Amino acid sequence: MAKGYQANKERKEAIAAFGKDLGKRAGFKCEWCESRDDLRPWDYRPDQNPEMETLALLCARCRELADGSKADVNELRSIRNALWSNVPAVAEGAAKVLSPCREPWVREAIEESLIDDDVKAELLK
């Protein structure tokens, strides 16, 4: 158990080390909805070493969405612009949240985004 605890602690410290750079990249606002409330790093690829491309600065509500919380269609519209980010954690993370929604605008937005074609195909199947 101590080994897992230590690894988790080290991962959290590694992610925290990116905090200032993430804030600057994001303009100190949520990279999905642009809120300025309760911003924290979100780890898009927890199975990989943390890097700027695998982390997004998100508000509490967007972190909830990223973790599977339900949202209505109007709330999802607020994160649509994140699809055009050149940061995989931002664009692909938002697309994963949006893709279960079967509204036509969601599919169209994901198709038009700059996200890798293989990721798009996986999300839209």
N, C-alpha and C positions, 0 to 999 in steps of 0.2 A: 504494500500500500504506500509506503514512503516513497518508493520509486515513482509511482504514478503521480503522487502529490508534487514531488520535486520537478518532474517533467512538465506538469501543468503550470507550476509556478514560474519555471524558466520560460515557457512559451508566453505566458502573460507579460513577463518582463520584456521579452523580445518585441512583442506587439506594442507595448507601452513606449518603447524606444523610438517608434515611428510617429508618435503622437504629434510632435511639433510639425514635422514634415507633412503629415496627413492634413493637419489644420491649415497649413499654408496652401497646399494643393487644392483643398476644398473651399478656400476662402472663408474658413471658419463657419461653414454651414453644412447641413446635411447634403451629401452628394446625391441623394435621390429626390428629396422634396424641398430642399433649401431651407428647412427650419433651422433655427439657431439654438433650439432647446435640447439639453441633455445629450450632447454629442459625445460619441465614443467610437473607437475603432470596432469594425465588424470584420471577422475573419472568414473570407469567402472560401478559402481552401484550407480547412483545419488539418488536412492530411499532409500538407506541405509546409516547408519552412516559411514563416511570414516574410513577405516582401511588399513593397509599395503597391505592386500590381495585384496582390491578393488580399489587400485590405481596403476597406471603404470607411469613411467617416459618416456615421448614420445617427439620426436622432432616435429616441426611445421607440417611437411608433414604427419607424422603418425597420429597426432591429426586430421588433415583434413580427412584422410582416415577413422579414427574412427567415425568422424561426418558425414560420408556418401559421401565424395568426390570420384569421379570416378578415377580409376587407370588402367593402362594397365597391361597385364599379367606379363611382365618383372619386372615392379615395385613391383608387389605383391610378386614376388619371394624373394625380400629382407626381407620380414617379416615372411617367412615360418619357420625359426628357432625358432621364438618366441613360436611356438606351443608346444615346449618341456619344457617350463618354468613350474616350480611348483607353480607359482603365478597365481591364477585365472584371475586377471585383465590383465595379460600379455598374457597368452595362450588363454583363452576364448575370449578376446577382439580381438586378431589377427585372431582367427578362424571365428569370426563374420564378419570381414572384408573380409576374404578369401572365405567364403562359397558361396556367390553369383556367384563366378567365376566357370564356369562349366568345367574347364580344369581337366583332369584325375589326374594330380599330386596334385591338391588341395584336392580332395576327399581322395586320398591315404594318404596324409600328415595328414589330420584331423583324419582319421581312426586310424593311427599309433600313434598319439599323446597321451599324458598322461591326456588329458582332460576327465572329468567325462563322463561316457557313456550316461547318460541322456542328457547332453548338446550336445554331439556329435550327438545323434539321432535327436534332435531338429534342429541342424544346417544342417544336411545332408538329411533332408526329401524332 
